[in-house]
Amino acid sequence: MTKGFIRFIAGAVCPSCKEQDKIAISPDDKTIYCVNCDYKEKKPVDIENTSSNSYEPKVFKIDDFRPKKPRI
């Protein structure tokens, strides 16, 4: 079994204590926290992905891109 390690966000500045390179990501990727102070922030819920309306891409036919043959 491997040892657990802390994943830091490079260059991130803690909004609470203003220390740089002290923000880490929790193992479940749902929370960021500062190792220097008690700051924690949960990952925001993506509103677009939780909506009941699903996105359907527009489908193109290859014939739509071919030049039209002139009618004689």
CHARMM internal coordinates of N, CA and C (Angstrom, degrees):
IC EDIT
DIST 1 N 1 CA 1.4487
DIST 1 CA 1 C 1.5296
ANGL 1 N 1 CA 1 C 108.96
DIST 1 C 2 N 1.3184
ANGL 1 CA 1 C 2 N 115.38
DIHE 1 N 1 CA 1 C 2 N 139.36
DIST 2 N 2 CA 1.4599
ANGL 1 C 2 N 2 CA 119.21
DIHE 1 CA 1 C 2 N 2 CA -178.63
DIST 2 CA 2 C 1.5232
ANGL 2 N 2 CA 2 C 110.20
DIHE 1 C 2 N 2 CA 2 C -87.83
DIST 2 C 3 N 1.3098
ANGL 2 CA 2 C 3 N 115.20
DIHE 2 N 2 CA 2 C 3 N 152.81
DIST 3 N 3 CA 1.4609
ANGL 2 C 3 N 3 CA 121.10
DIHE 2 CA 2 C 3 N 3 CA 176.56
DIST 3 CA 3 C 1.5188
ANGL 3 N 3 CA 3 C 109.27
DIHE 2 C 3 N 3 CA 3 C -72.05
DIST 3 C 4 N 1.3193
ANGL 3 CA 3 C 4 N 115.96
DIHE 3 N 3 CA 3 C 4 N 146.27
DIST 4 N 4 CA 1.4511
ANGL 3 C 4 N 4 CA 120.15
DIHE 3 CA 3 C 4 N 4 CA 174.54
DIST 4 CA 4 C 1.5142
ANGL 4 N 4 CA 4 C 109.91
DIHE 3 C 4 N 4 CA 4 C -73.57
DIST 4 C 5 N 1.2946
ANGL 4 CA 4 C 5 N 116.20
DIHE 4 N 4 CA 4 C 5 N 150.07
DIST 5 N 5 CA 1.4565
ANGL 4 C 5 N 5 CA 120.15
DIHE 4 CA 4 C 5 N 5 CA 178.06
DIST 5 CA 5 C 1.5140
ANGL 5 N 5 CA 5 C 108.94
DIHE 4 C 5 N 5 CA 5 C -138.79
DIST 5 C 6 N 1.3050
ANGL 5 CA 5 C 6 N 116.00
DIHE 5 N 5 CA 5 C 6 N 159.85
DIST 6 N 6 CA 1.4533
ANGL 5 C 6 N 6 CA 122.16
DIHE 5 CA 5 C 6 N 6 CA -178.76
DIST 6 CA 6 C 1.5211
ANGL 6 N 6 CA 6 C 108.73
DIHE 5 C 6 N 6 CA 6 C -94.38
DIST 6 C 7 N 1.3440
ANGL 6 CA 6 C 7 N 115.30
DIHE 6 N 6 CA 6 C 7 N 128.61
DIST 7 N 7 CA 1.4666
ANGL 6 C 7 N 7 CA 120.33
DIHE 6 CA 6 C 7 N 7 CA 176.40
DIST 7 CA 7 C 1.5279
ANGL 7 N 7 CA 7 C 108.57
DIHE 6 C 7 N 7 CA 7 C -96.77
DIST 7 C 8 N 1.3102
ANGL 7 CA 7 C 8 N 115.61
DIHE 7 N 7 CA 7 C 8 N 118.03
DIST 8 N 8 CA 1.4564
ANGL 7 C 8 N 8 CA 121.46
DIHE 7 CA 7 C 8 N 8 CA -179.80
DIST 8 CA 8 C 1.5192
ANGL 8 N 8 CA 8 C 110.62
DIHE 7 C 8 N 8 CA 8 C -97.33
DIST 8 C 9 N 1.3412
ANGL 8 CA 8 C 9 N 115.40
DIHE 8 N 8 CA 8 C 9 N 155.08
DIST 9 N 9 CA 1.4588
ANGL 8 C 9 N 9 CA 121.92
DIHE 8 CA 8 C 9 N 9 CA 174.16
DIST 9 CA 9 C 1.5206
ANGL 9 N 9 CA 9 C 106.55
DIHE 8 C 9 N 9 CA 9 C -97.57
DIST 9 C 10 N 1.3134
ANGL 9 CA 9 C 10 N 115.93
DIHE 9 N 9 CA 9 C 10 N 112.05
DIST 10 N 10 CA 1.4648
ANGL 9 C 10 N 10 CA 121.26
DIHE 9 CA 9 C 10 N 10 CA -175.23
DIST 10 CA 10 C 1.5244
ANGL 10 N 10 CA 10 C 111.25
DIHE 9 C 10 N 10 CA 10 C -62.09
DIST 10 C 11 N 1.3179
ANGL 10 CA 10 C 11 N 115.66
DIHE 10 N 10 CA 10 C 11 N 128.94
DIST 11 N 11 CA 1.4562
ANGL 10 C 11 N 11 CA 121.70
DIHE 10 CA 10 C 11 N 11 CA 175.56
DIST 11 CA 11 C 1.5187
ANGL 11 N 11 CA 11 C 115.09
DIHE 10 C 11 N 11 CA 11 C 80.52
DIST 11 C 12 N 1.3301
ANGL 11 CA 11 C 12 N 118.05
DIHE 11 N 11 CA 11 C 12 N -3.46
DIST 12 N 12 CA 1.4662
ANGL 11 C 12 N 12 CA 120.59
DIHE 11 CA 11 C 12 N 12 CA -178.65
DIST 12 CA 12 C 1.5242
ANGL 12 N 12 CA 12 C 110.41
DIHE 11 C 12 N 12 CA 12 C -71.31
DIST 12 C 13 N 1.3266
ANGL 12 CA 12 C 13 N 115.51
DIHE 12 N 12 CA 12 C 13 N 141.42
DIST 13 N 13 CA 1.4611
ANGL 12 C 13 N 13 CA 121.89
DIHE 12 CA 12 C 13 N 13 CA 179.14
DIST 13 CA 13 C 1.5255
ANGL 13 N 13 CA 13 C 108.05
DIHE 12 C 13 N 13 CA 13 C -112.06
DIST 13 C 14 N 1.3029
ANGL 13 CA 13 C 14 N 116.43
DIHE 13 N 13 CA 13 C 14 N 130.24
DIST 14 N 14 CA 1.4648
ANGL 13 C 14 N 14 CA 121.67
DIHE 13 CA 13 C 14 N 14 CA 179.14
DIST 14 CA 14 C 1.5260
ANGL 14 N 14 CA 14 C 109.19
DIHE 13 C 14 N 14 CA 14 C -67.51
DIST 14 C 15 N 1.3415
ANGL 14 CA 14 C 15 N 118.26
DIHE 14 N 14 CA 14 C 15 N 127.24
DIST 15 N 15 CA 1.4629
ANGL 14 C 15 N 15 CA 119.90
DIHE 14 CA 14 C 15 N 15 CA 179.17
DIST 15 CA 15 C 1.5289
ANGL 15 N 15 CA 15 C 113.04
DIHE 14 C 15 N 15 CA 15 C -69.38
DIST 15 C 16 N 1.3113
ANGL 15 CA 15 C 16 N 117.52
DIHE 15 N 15 CA 15 C 16 N -18.39
DIST 16 N 16 CA 1.4602
ANGL 15 C 16 N 16 CA 120.79
DIHE 15 CA 15 C 16 N 16 CA -178.49
DIST 16 CA 16 C 1.5315
ANGL 16 N 16 CA 16 C 112.37
DIHE 15 C 16 N 16 CA 16 C -88.48
DIST 16 C 17 N 1.3335
ANGL 16 CA 16 C 17 N 117.01
DIHE 16 N 16 CA 16 C 17 N -57.42
DIST 17 N 17 CA 1.4709
ANGL 16 C 17 N 17 CA 119.87
DIHE 16 CA 16 C 17 N 17 CA -175.87
DIST 17 CA 17 C 1.5344
ANGL 17 N 17 CA 17 C 113.33
DIHE 16 C 17 N 17 CA 17 C -99.52
DIST 17 C 18 N 1.3138
ANGL 17 CA 17 C 18 N 117.52
DIHE 17 N 17 CA 17 C 18 N -4.77
DIST 18 N 18 CA 1.4747
ANGL 17 C 18 N 18 CA 124.40
DIHE 17 CA 17 C 18 N 18 CA 176.66
DIST 18 CA 18 C 1.5291
ANGL 18 N 18 CA 18 C 113.96
DIHE 17 C 18 N 18 CA 18 C 65.56
DIST 18 C 19 N 1.3342
ANGL 18 CA 18 C 19 N 118.16
DIHE 18 N 18 CA 18 C 19 N 16.44
DIST 19 N 19 CA 1.4662
ANGL 18 C 19 N 19 CA 121.72
DIHE 18 CA 18 C 19 N 19 CA 177.45
DIST 19 CA 19 C 1.5287
ANGL 19 N 19 CA 19 C 109.50
DIHE 18 C 19 N 19 CA 19 C -82.52
DIST 19 C 20 N 1.3247
ANGL 19 CA 19 C 20 N 115.86
DIHE 19 N 19 CA 19 C 20 N 138.97
DIST 20 N 20 CA 1.4632
ANGL 19 C 20 N 20 CA 121.13
DIHE 19 CA 19 C 20 N 20 CA 178.96
DIST 20 CA 20 C 1.5272
ANGL 20 N 20 CA 20 C 109.88
DIHE 19 C 20 N 20 CA 20 C -90.80
DIST 20 C 21 N 1.3394
ANGL 20 CA 20 C 21 N 115.64
DIHE 20 N 20 CA 20 C 21 N 148.05
DIST 21 N 21 CA 1.4698
ANGL 20 C 21 N 21 CA 123.90
DIHE 20 CA 20 C 21 N 21 CA 177.93
DIST 21 CA 21 C 1.5258
ANGL 21 N 21 CA 21 C 113.06
DIHE 20 C 21 N 21 CA 21 C 61.24
DIST 21 C 22 N 1.3156
ANGL 21 CA 21 C 22 N 117.55
DIHE 21 N 21 CA 21 C 22 N 34.23
DIST 22 N 22 CA 1.4698
ANGL 21 C 22 N 22 CA 121.93
DIHE 21 CA 21 C 22 N 22 CA 176.58
DIST 22 CA 22 C 1.5295
ANGL 22 N 22 CA 22 C 111.46
DIHE 21 C 22 N 22 CA 22 C -116.75
DIST 22 C 23 N 1.3439
ANGL 22 CA 22 C 23 N 117.58
DIHE 22 N 22 CA 22 C 23 N -0.90
DIST 23 N 23 CA 1.4626
ANGL 22 C 23 N 23 CA 121.73
DIHE 22 CA 22 C 23 N 23 CA -179.44
DIST 23 CA 23 C 1.5234
ANGL 23 N 23 CA 23 C 109.20
DIHE 22 C 23 N 23 CA 23 C -88.82
DIST 23 C 24 N 1.3349
ANGL 23 CA 23 C 24 N 115.52
DIHE 23 N 23 CA 23 C 24 N 127.71
DIST 24 N 24 CA 1.4616
ANGL 23 C 24 N 24 CA 122.23
DIHE 23 CA 23 C 24 N 24 CA -179.55
DIST 24 CA 24 C 1.5260
ANGL 24 N 24 CA 24 C 109.52
DIHE 23 C 24 N 24 CA 24 C -122.92
DIST 24 C 25 N 1.3332
ANGL 24 CA 24 C 25 N 115.58
DIHE 24 N 24 CA 24 C 25 N 162.93
DIST 25 N 25 CA 1.4610
ANGL 24 C 25 N 25 CA 122.31
DIHE 24 CA 24 C 25 N 25 CA 179.28
DIST 25 CA 25 C 1.5195
ANGL 25 N 25 CA 25 C 108.34
DIHE 24 C 25 N 25 CA 25 C -107.86
DIST 25 C 26 N 1.3201
ANGL 25 CA 25 C 26 N 116.60
DIHE 25 N 25 CA 25 C 26 N 135.95
DIST 26 N 26 CA 1.4645
ANGL 25 C 26 N 26 CA 120.83
DIHE 25 CA 25 C 26 N 26 CA 178.54
DIST 26 CA 26 C 1.5290
ANGL 26 N 26 CA 26 C 109.96
DIHE 25 C 26 N 26 CA 26 C -67.63
DIST 26 C 27 N 1.3219
ANGL 26 CA 26 C 27 N 118.05
DIHE 26 N 26 CA 26 C 27 N 157.96
DIST 27 N 27 CA 1.4724
ANGL 26 C 27 N 27 CA 120.78
DIHE 26 CA 26 C 27 N 27 CA -178.42
DIST 27 CA 27 C 1.5262
ANGL 27 N 27 CA 27 C 114.13
DIHE 26 C 27 N 27 CA 27 C -59.24
DIST 27 C 28 N 1.3298
ANGL 27 CA 27 C 28 N 117.88
DIHE 27 N 27 CA 27 C 28 N -27.09
DIST 28 N 28 CA 1.4661
ANGL 27 C 28 N 28 CA 119.79
DIHE 27 CA 27 C 28 N 28 CA 179.54
DIST 28 CA 28 C 1.5292
ANGL 28 N 28 CA 28 C 112.86
DIHE 27 C 28 N 28 CA 28 C -88.56
DIST 28 C 29 N 1.3279
ANGL 28 CA 28 C 29 N 118.01
DIHE 28 N 28 CA 28 C 29 N 3.76
DIST 29 N 29 CA 1.4745
ANGL 28 C 29 N 29 CA 124.50
DIHE 28 CA 28 C 29 N 29 CA 178.39
DIST 29 CA 29 C 1.5293
ANGL 29 N 29 CA 29 C 113.53
DIHE 28 C 29 N 29 CA 29 C 61.31
DIST 29 C 30 N 1.3178
ANGL 29 CA 29 C 30 N 118.27
DIHE 29 N 29 CA 29 C 30 N 21.85
DIST 30 N 30 CA 1.4554
ANGL 29 C 30 N 30 CA 120.36
DIHE 29 CA 29 C 30 N 30 CA -178.04
DIST 30 CA 30 C 1.5230
ANGL 30 N 30 CA 30 C 113.28
DIHE 29 C 30 N 30 CA 30 C -110.20
DIST 30 C 31 N 1.3171
ANGL 30 CA 30 C 31 N 117.49
DIHE 30 N 30 CA 30 C 31 N -7.75
DIST 31 N 31 CA 1.4626
ANGL 30 C 31 N 31 CA 121.34
DIHE 30 CA 30 C 31 N 31 CA -177.75
DIST 31 CA 31 C 1.5217
ANGL 31 N 31 CA 31 C 109.73
DIHE 30 C 31 N 31 CA 31 C -141.03
DIST 31 C 32 N 1.3392
ANGL 31 CA 31 C 32 N 114.91
DIHE 31 N 31 CA 31 C 32 N 140.96
DIST 32 N 32 CA 1.4594
ANGL 31 C 32 N 32 CA 119.57
DIHE 31 CA 31 C 32 N 32 CA 168.87
DIST 32 CA 32 C 1.5186
ANGL 32 N 32 CA 32 C 106.51
DIHE 31 C 32 N 32 CA 32 C -110.60
DIST 32 C 33 N 1.3230
ANGL 32 CA 32 C 33 N 116.38
DIHE 32 N 32 CA 32 C 33 N 149.50
DIST 33 N 33 CA 1.4582
ANGL 32 C 33 N 33 CA 120.03
DIHE 32 CA 32 C 33 N 33 CA -178.18
DIST 33 CA 33 C 1.5169
ANGL 33 N 33 CA 33 C 109.69
DIHE 32 C 33 N 33 CA 33 C -149.43
DIST 33 C 34 N 1.3209
ANGL 33 CA 33 C 34 N 114.82
DIHE 33 N 33 CA 33 C 34 N 158.89
DIST 34 N 34 CA 1.4570
ANGL 33 C 34 N 34 CA 121.82
DIHE 33 CA 33 C 34 N 34 CA 178.48
DIST 34 CA 34 C 1.5219
ANGL 34 N 34 CA 34 C 108.54
DIHE 33 C 34 N 34 CA 34 C -99.04
DIST 34 C 35 N 1.3262
ANGL 34 CA 34 C 35 N 116.62
DIHE 34 N 34 CA 34 C 35 N 131.94
DIST 35 N 35 CA 1.4612
ANGL 34 C 35 N 35 CA 120.40
DIHE 34 CA 34 C 35 N 35 CA 178.58
DIST 35 CA 35 C 1.5298
ANGL 35 N 35 CA 35 C 111.47
DIHE 34 C 35 N 35 CA 35 C -82.25
DIST 35 C 36 N 1.3430
ANGL 35 CA 35 C 36 N 117.09
DIHE 35 N 35 CA 35 C 36 N -9.51
DIST 36 N 36 CA 1.4600
ANGL 35 C 36 N 36 CA 121.59
DIHE 35 CA 35 C 36 N 36 CA -178.29
DIST 36 CA 36 C 1.5340
ANGL 36 N 36 CA 36 C 112.35
DIHE 35 C 36 N 36 CA 36 C -94.10
DIST 36 C 37 N 1.3292
ANGL 36 CA 36 C 37 N 116.39
DIHE 36 N 36 CA 36 C 37 N -32.91
DIST 37 N 37 CA 1.4640
ANGL 36 C 37 N 37 CA 120.40
DIHE 36 CA 36 C 37 N 37 CA -179.95
DIST 37 CA 37 C 1.5321
ANGL 37 N 37 CA 37 C 108.54
DIHE 36 C 37 N 37 CA 37 C -131.76
DIST 37 C 38 N 1.3207
ANGL 37 CA 37 C 38 N 117.94
DIHE 37 N 37 CA 37 C 38 N -165.94
DIST 38 N 38 CA 1.4646
ANGL 37 C 38 N 38 CA 120.52
DIHE 37 CA 37 C 38 N 38 CA -176.75
DIST 38 CA 38 C 1.5286
ANGL 38 N 38 CA 38 C 113.26
DIHE 37 C 38 N 38 CA 38 C -98.59
DIST 38 C 39 N 1.3313
ANGL 38 CA 38 C 39 N 118.16
DIHE 38 N 38 CA 38 C 39 N 20.65
DIST 39 N 39 CA 1.4653
ANGL 38 C 39 N 39 CA 121.71
DIHE 38 CA 38 C 39 N 39 CA -178.52
DIST 39 CA 39 C 1.5262
ANGL 39 N 39 CA 39 C 110.98
DIHE 38 C 39 N 39 CA 39 C -69.44
DIST 39 C 40 N 1.3406
ANGL 39 CA 39 C 40 N 116.44
DIHE 39 N 39 CA 39 C 40 N 134.32
DIST 40 N 40 CA 1.4676
ANGL 39 C 40 N 40 CA 123.14
DIHE 39 CA 39 C 40 N 40 CA 174.33
DIST 40 CA 40 C 1.5152
ANGL 40 N 40 CA 40 C 108.65
DIHE 39 C 40 N 40 CA 40 C -141.73
DIST 40 C 41 N 1.3224
ANGL 40 CA 40 C 41 N 115.96
DIHE 40 N 40 CA 40 C 41 N 146.23
DIST 41 N 41 CA 1.4603
ANGL 40 C 41 N 41 CA 121.04
DIHE 40 CA 40 C 41 N 41 CA 177.22
DIST 41 CA 41 C 1.5185
ANGL 41 N 41 CA 41 C 108.45
DIHE 40 C 41 N 41 CA 41 C -144.40
DIST 41 C 42 N 1.3368
ANGL 41 CA 41 C 42 N 115.63
DIHE 41 N 41 CA 41 C 42 N 130.22
DIST 42 N 42 CA 1.4623
ANGL 41 C 42 N 42 CA 120.18
DIHE 41 CA 41 C 42 N 42 CA 178.74
DIST 42 CA 42 C 1.5191
ANGL 42 N 42 CA 42 C 110.08
DIHE 41 C 42 N 42 CA 42 C -85.71
DIST 42 C 43 N 1.3301
ANGL 42 CA 42 C 43 N 115.43
DIHE 42 N 42 CA 42 C 43 N 152.44
DIST 43 N 43 CA 1.4599
ANGL 42 C 43 N 43 CA 121.87
DIHE 42 CA 42 C 43 N 43 CA 178.36
DIST 43 CA 43 C 1.5247
ANGL 43 N 43 CA 43 C 108.73
DIHE 42 C 43 N 43 CA 43 C -65.88
DIST 43 C 44 N 1.3402
ANGL 43 CA 43 C 44 N 117.92
DIHE 43 N 43 CA 43 C 44 N 132.14
DIST 44 N 44 CA 1.4629
ANGL 43 C 44 N 44 CA 119.52
DIHE 43 CA 43 C 44 N 44 CA -179.89
DIST 44 CA 44 C 1.5286
ANGL 44 N 44 CA 44 C 111.05
DIHE 43 C 44 N 44 CA 44 C -67.70
DIST 44 C 45 N 1.3184
ANGL 44 CA 44 C 45 N 115.63
DIHE 44 N 44 CA 44 C 45 N 149.98
DIST 45 N 45 CA 1.4601
ANGL 44 C 45 N 45 CA 121.18
DIHE 44 CA 44 C 45 N 45 CA 177.53
DIST 45 CA 45 C 1.5166
ANGL 45 N 45 CA 45 C 107.63
DIHE 44 C 45 N 45 CA 45 C -78.42
DIST 45 C 46 N 1.3203
ANGL 45 CA 45 C 46 N 116.32
DIHE 45 N 45 CA 45 C 46 N 132.27
DIST 46 N 46 CA 1.4613
ANGL 45 C 46 N 46 CA 121.26
DIHE 45 CA 45 C 46 N 46 CA 179.63
DIST 46 CA 46 C 1.5237
ANGL 46 N 46 CA 46 C 108.58
DIHE 45 C 46 N 46 CA 46 C -78.83
DIST 46 C 47 N 1.3245
ANGL 46 CA 46 C 47 N 116.79
DIHE 46 N 46 CA 46 C 47 N 106.97
DIST 47 N 47 CA 1.4578
ANGL 46 C 47 N 47 CA 122.10
DIHE 46 CA 46 C 47 N 47 CA -175.51
DIST 47 CA 47 C 1.5242
ANGL 47 N 47 CA 47 C 111.44
DIHE 46 C 47 N 47 CA 47 C -65.54
DIST 47 C 48 N 1.3187
ANGL 47 CA 47 C 48 N 117.73
DIHE 47 N 47 CA 47 C 48 N -38.35
DIST 48 N 48 CA 1.4595
ANGL 47 C 48 N 48 CA 120.65
DIHE 47 CA 47 C 48 N 48 CA -177.40
DIST 48 CA 48 C 1.5217
ANGL 48 N 48 CA 48 C 112.13
DIHE 47 C 48 N 48 CA 48 C -63.30
DIST 48 C 49 N 1.3173
ANGL 48 CA 48 C 49 N 118.72
DIHE 48 N 48 CA 48 C 49 N -39.16
DIST 49 N 49 CA 1.4582
ANGL 48 C 49 N 49 CA 121.57
DIHE 48 CA 48 C 49 N 49 CA -178.21
DIST 49 CA 49 C 1.5208
ANGL 49 N 49 CA 49 C 112.81
DIHE 48 C 49 N 49 CA 49 C -77.44
DIST 49 C 50 N 1.3127
ANGL 49 CA 49 C 50 N 118.59
DIHE 49 N 49 CA 49 C 50 N -18.90
DIST 50 N 50 CA 1.4513
ANGL 49 C 50 N 50 CA 120.76
DIHE 49 CA 49 C 50 N 50 CA -178.73
DIST 50 CA 50 C 1.5175
ANGL 50 N 50 CA 50 C 112.59
DIHE 49 C 50 N 50 CA 50 C -91.84
DIST 50 C 51 N 1.3166
ANGL 50 CA 50 C 51 N 118.55
DIHE 50 N 50 CA 50 C 51 N -5.80
DIST 51 N 51 CA 1.4540
ANGL 50 C 51 N 51 CA 120.15
DIHE 50 CA 50 C 51 N 51 CA -179.18
DIST 51 CA 51 C 1.5237
ANGL 51 N 51 CA 51 C 110.21
DIHE 50 C 51 N 51 CA 51 C -72.02
DIST 51 C 52 N 1.3230
ANGL 51 CA 51 C 52 N 115.97
DIHE 51 N 51 CA 51 C 52 N 153.54
DIST 52 N 52 CA 1.4584
ANGL 51 C 52 N 52 CA 120.47
DIHE 51 CA 51 C 52 N 52 CA -177.78
DIST 52 CA 52 C 1.5274
ANGL 52 N 52 CA 52 C 111.76
DIHE 51 C 52 N 52 CA 52 C -77.27
DIST 52 C 53 N 1.3216
ANGL 52 CA 52 C 53 N 116.89
DIHE 52 N 52 CA 52 C 53 N -18.77
DIST 53 N 53 CA 1.4628
ANGL 52 C 53 N 53 CA 119.65
DIHE 52 CA 52 C 53 N 53 CA 178.29
DIST 53 CA 53 C 1.5124
ANGL 53 N 53 CA 53 C 109.47
DIHE 52 C 53 N 53 CA 53 C -78.45
DIST 53 C 54 N 1.3102
ANGL 53 CA 53 C 54 N 115.83
DIHE 53 N 53 CA 53 C 54 N 121.28
DIST 54 N 54 CA 1.4616
ANGL 53 C 54 N 54 CA 118.56
DIHE 53 CA 53 C 54 N 54 CA 178.83
DIST 54 CA 54 C 1.5198
ANGL 54 N 54 CA 54 C 109.19
DIHE 53 C 54 N 54 CA 54 C -93.42
DIST 54 C 55 N 1.2949
ANGL 54 CA 54 C 55 N 115.26
DIHE 54 N 54 CA 54 C 55 N 146.42
DIST 55 N 55 CA 1.4541
ANGL 54 C 55 N 55 CA 121.28
DIHE 54 CA 54 C 55 N 55 CA -179.60
DIST 55 CA 55 C 1.5155
ANGL 55 N 55 CA 55 C 109.14
DIHE 54 C 55 N 55 CA 55 C -85.89
DIST 55 C 56 N 1.3177
ANGL 55 CA 55 C 56 N 116.23
DIHE 55 N 55 CA 55 C 56 N 127.25
DIST 56 N 56 CA 1.4546
ANGL 55 C 56 N 56 CA 120.45
DIHE 55 CA 55 C 56 N 56 CA 176.46
DIST 56 CA 56 C 1.5231
ANGL 56 N 56 CA 56 C 108.08
DIHE 55 C 56 N 56 CA 56 C -113.80
DIST 56 C 57 N 1.3108
ANGL 56 CA 56 C 57 N 117.24
DIHE 56 N 56 CA 56 C 57 N 121.02
DIST 57 N 57 CA 1.4604
ANGL 56 C 57 N 57 CA 119.41
DIHE 56 CA 56 C 57 N 57 CA 179.91
DIST 57 CA 57 C 1.5226
ANGL 57 N 57 CA 57 C 111.28
DIHE 56 C 57 N 57 CA 57 C -69.08
DIST 57 C 58 N 1.3242
ANGL 57 CA 57 C 58 N 115.16
DIHE 57 N 57 CA 57 C 58 N 149.75
DIST 58 N 58 CA 1.4565
ANGL 57 C 58 N 58 CA 120.29
DIHE 57 CA 57 C 58 N 58 CA 177.43
DIST 58 CA 58 C 1.5197
ANGL 58 N 58 CA 58 C 108.38
DIHE 57 C 58 N 58 CA 58 C -74.88
DIST 58 C 59 N 1.3124
ANGL 58 CA 58 C 59 N 116.12
DIHE 58 N 58 CA 58 C 59 N 132.75
DIST 59 N 59 CA 1.4576
ANGL 58 C 59 N 59 CA 121.60
DIHE 58 CA 58 C 59 N 59 CA -178.53
DIST 59 CA 59 C 1.5215
ANGL 59 N 59 CA 59 C 108.53
DIHE 58 C 59 N 59 CA 59 C -100.56
DIST 59 C 60 N 1.3249
ANGL 59 CA 59 C 60 N 115.75
DIHE 59 N 59 CA 59 C 60 N 129.85
DIST 60 N 60 CA 1.4529
ANGL 59 C 60 N 60 CA 121.49
DIHE 59 CA 59 C 60 N 60 CA 177.08
DIST 60 CA 60 C 1.5200
ANGL 60 N 60 CA 60 C 109.47
DIHE 59 C 60 N 60 CA 60 C -108.12
DIST 60 C 61 N 1.3068
ANGL 60 CA 60 C 61 N 115.15
DIHE 60 N 60 CA 60 C 61 N 147.51
DIST 61 N 61 CA 1.4634
ANGL 60 C 61 N 61 CA 120.11
DIHE 60 CA 60 C 61 N 61 CA 173.58
DIST 61 CA 61 C 1.5220
ANGL 61 N 61 CA 61 C 107.40
DIHE 60 C 61 N 61 CA 61 C -98.07
DIST 61 C 62 N 1.3068
ANGL 61 CA 61 C 62 N 116.87
DIHE 61 N 61 CA 61 C 62 N 147.10
DIST 62 N 62 CA 1.4661
ANGL 61 C 62 N 62 CA 120.69
DIHE 61 CA 61 C 62 N 62 CA 179.71
DIST 62 CA 62 C 1.5263
ANGL 62 N 62 CA 62 C 110.84
DIHE 61 C 62 N 62 CA 62 C -61.00
DIST 62 C 63 N 1.3231
ANGL 62 CA 62 C 63 N 116.69
DIHE 62 N 62 CA 62 C 63 N -29.42
DIST 63 N 63 CA 1.4702
ANGL 62 C 63 N 63 CA 120.02
DIHE 62 CA 62 C 63 N 63 CA 179.11
DIST 63 CA 63 C 1.5277
ANGL 63 N 63 CA 63 C 111.79
DIHE 62 C 63 N 63 CA 63 C -65.80
DIST 63 C 64 N 1.3082
ANGL 63 CA 63 C 64 N 117.42
DIHE 63 N 63 CA 63 C 64 N -22.34
DIST 64 N 64 CA 1.4626
ANGL 63 C 64 N 64 CA 120.70
DIHE 63 CA 63 C 64 N 64 CA 178.18
DIST 64 CA 64 C 1.5273
ANGL 64 N 64 CA 64 C 111.65
DIHE 63 C 64 N 64 CA 64 C -66.26
DIST 64 C 65 N 1.3246
ANGL 64 CA 64 C 65 N 117.35
DIHE 64 N 64 CA 64 C 65 N -22.26
DIST 65 N 65 CA 1.4568
ANGL 64 C 65 N 65 CA 121.77
DIHE 64 CA 64 C 65 N 65 CA -176.60
DIST 65 CA 65 C 1.5216
ANGL 65 N 65 CA 65 C 113.46
DIHE 64 C 65 N 65 CA 65 C -102.60
DIST 65 C 66 N 1.3076
ANGL 65 CA 65 C 66 N 117.15
DIHE 65 N 65 CA 65 C 66 N -6.40
DIST 66 N 66 CA 1.4655
ANGL 65 C 66 N 66 CA 120.17
DIHE 65 CA 65 C 66 N 66 CA 179.42
DIST 66 CA 66 C 1.5206
ANGL 66 N 66 CA 66 C 109.00
DIHE 65 C 66 N 66 CA 66 C -82.96
DIST 66 C 67 N 1.3449
ANGL 66 CA 66 C 67 N 116.15
DIHE 66 N 66 CA 66 C 67 N 146.13
DIST 67 N 67 CA 1.4668
ANGL 66 C 67 N 67 CA 118.58
DIHE 66 CA 66 C 67 N 67 CA 177.83
DIST 67 CA 67 C 1.5295
ANGL 67 N 67 CA 67 C 110.34
DIHE 66 C 67 N 67 CA 67 C -64.05
DIST 67 C 68 N 1.3028
ANGL 67 CA 67 C 68 N 114.29
DIHE 67 N 67 CA 67 C 68 N 141.79
DIST 68 N 68 CA 1.4641
ANGL 67 C 68 N 68 CA 119.61
DIHE 67 CA 67 C 68 N 68 CA 178.65
DIST 68 CA 68 C 1.5208
ANGL 68 N 68 CA 68 C 109.30
DIHE 67 C 68 N 68 CA 68 C -74.01
DIST 68 C 69 N 1.3136
ANGL 68 CA 68 C 69 N 115.86
DIHE 68 N 68 CA 68 C 69 N 137.38
DIST 69 N 69 CA 1.4640
ANGL 68 C 69 N 69 CA 120.35
DIHE 68 CA 68 C 69 N 69 CA 177.38
DIST 69 CA 69 C 1.5246
ANGL 69 N 69 CA 69 C 108.02
DIHE 68 C 69 N 69 CA 69 C -80.23
DIST 69 C 70 N 1.3223
ANGL 69 CA 69 C 70 N 115.85
DIHE 69 N 69 CA 69 C 70 N 134.35
DIST 70 N 70 CA 1.4694
ANGL 69 C 70 N 70 CA 118.07
DIHE 69 CA 69 C 70 N 70 CA 179.42
DIST 70 CA 70 C 1.5328
ANGL 70 N 70 CA 70 C 110.72
DIHE 69 C 70 N 70 CA 70 C -68.76
DIST 70 C 71 N 1.3050
ANGL 70 CA 70 C 71 N 114.94
DIHE 70 N 70 CA 70 C 71 N 139.49
DIST 71 N 71 CA 1.4675
ANGL 70 C 71 N 71 CA 119.79
DIHE 70 CA 70 C 71 N 71 CA 177.26
DIST 71 CA 71 C 1.5152
ANGL 71 N 71 CA 71 C 109.46
DIHE 70 C 71 N 71 CA 71 C -81.53
DIST 71 C 72 N 1.2921
ANGL 71 CA 71 C 72 N 115.06
DIHE 71 N 71 CA 71 C 72 N 135.98
DIST 72 N 72 CA 1.4790
ANGL 71 C 72 N 72 CA 119.40
DIHE 71 CA 71 C 72 N 72 CA -178.49
DIST 72 CA 72 C 1.5034
ANGL 72 N 72 CA 72 C 110.26
DIHE 71 C 72 N 72 CA 72 C -106.18
END
COOR INIT
IC SEED 1 N 1 CA 1 C
IC BUILD
